[in-house]
Amino acid sequence: MTALKHDQSKQRYEVEVAPNYWAHLDYLEHNGALTITHTFVPDELRGQGCGKTLMETVLADIEANNLKVRPVCSYAVVYLERHSQWQHLLAK
């Protein structure tokens, strides 16, 4: 299982994408929807599927907590366009 940290006070999810390497996703929460404003993967791990791991881990947590998402970050926008299984999480 992928390690996940959710710091609501900082509005940030952190996911361990490789041993001792953490990616993060920043958001703004409003009325049960998380506006994804930024994603980050360490430079040395880019292009290795870590962004996908970050998104899938975070989206699963968002779904489990009955929240919705509004992607603003360019990576999140493209990811959600390409992965229809998460479309039900998009805020109207």
PAMI-738487 format. One record per residue (C-alpha): residue in three letters; x, y, z. Coordinates in steps of 0.001 Angstrom, whole numbers, padded with zeros to 6 digits, always signed. Layout:
N
  bagu       xx       yy       zz
   ALA        X        Y        Z
...
END
This chain:
92
  bagu       xx       yy       zz
   MET  +000000  +000000  +000000
   THR  +001201  +003478  -000881
   ALA  +001838  +005747  +002116
   LEU  -000517  +008732  +002224
   LYS  -000466  +011806  +004455
   HIS  -003276  +014352  +004403
   ASP  -002623  +017643  +006161
   GLN  -005927  +019505  +006087
   SER  -004454  +022555  +007823
   LYS  -001983  +022957  +004919
   GLN  -004521  +021699  +002342
   ARG  -001984  +019194  +001059
   TYR  -001816  +015495  +000326
   GLU  +001574  +013768  +000348
   VAL  +002213  +010350  -001165
   GLU  +005385  +008281  -000848
   VAL  +006050  +007414  -004514
   ALA  +009385  +005663  -003899
   PRO  +011316  +004873  -000716
   ASN  +011920  +008230  +001008
   TYR  +010534  +010218  -001962
   TRP  +007305  +012119  -001537
   ALA  +005111  +013746  -004161
   HIS  +002418  +016195  -003145
   LEU  -000849  +017700  -004284
   ASP  -002078  +021076  -003027
   TYR  -005716  +022095  -003027
   LEU  -008229  +024645  -001829
   GLU  -011367  +023255  -000169
   HIS  -014753  +024891  -000610
   ASN  -018187  +023356  -000019
   GLY  -017082  +019728  -000285
   ALA  -014974  +020220  -003423
   LEU  -011198  +020278  -003603
   THR  -009746  +022608  -006229
   ILE  -006450  +020973  -007193
   THR  -004024  +023869  -007581
   HIS  -000614  +022167  -007784
   THR  +001030  +018764  -008092
   PHE  +004706  +018013  -007530
   VAL  +006891  +014971  -008182
   PRO  +010621  +015028  -007329
   ASP  +012713  +015819  -010423
   GLU  +014626  +012543  -010330
   LEU  +011377  +010532  -010471
   ARG  +009582  +012372  -013258
   GLY  +008436  +010269  -016178
   GLN  +008288  +007097  -014068
   GLY  +004570  +007001  -013280
   CYS  +004840  +008781  -009932
   GLY  +002340  +011463  -010944
   LYS  -000152  +008716  -011734
   THR  +000497  +007105  -008340
   LEU  -000028  +010483  -006672
   MET  -003311  +011133  -008482
   GLU  -004749  +007646  -008017
   THR  -003913  +007556  -004321
   VAL  -005339  +011015  -003652
   LEU  -008442  +010531  -005815
   ALA  -009225  +007270  -004010
   ASP  -009092  +009141  -000686
   ILE  -011250  +011955  -002062
   GLU  -013794  +009401  -003277
   ALA  -013788  +007569  +000072
   ASN  -014579  +010861  +001811
   ASN  -017451  +011719  -000576
   LEU  -015735  +014840  -001877
   LYS  -015545  +016281  -005387
   VAL  -012656  +017820  -007333
   ARG  -012066  +020812  -009555
   PRO  -008761  +020430  -011395
   VAL  -006902  +023687  -012069
   CYS  -003338  +022325  -012112
   SER  -002464  +021390  -015699
   TYR  -001338  +017872  -014749
   ALA  -004559  +017184  -012845
   VAL  -006656  +018501  -015755
   VAL  -004941  +016206  -018274
   TYR  -004969  +013228  -015901
   LEU  -008704  +013505  -015312
   GLU  -009397  +013966  -019039
   ARG  -007487  +010753  -019792
   HIS  -008898  +008596  -016976
   SER  -012662  +008355  -017288
   GLN  -012965  +006191  -014174
   TRP  -012588  +009366  -012080
   GLN  -015043  +011583  -013992
   HIS  -017743  +011032  -011358
   LEU  -015581  +013012  -008904
   LEU  -015681  +016220  -010964
   ALA  -017604  +019023  -009270
   LYS  -020450  +020445  -011311
END
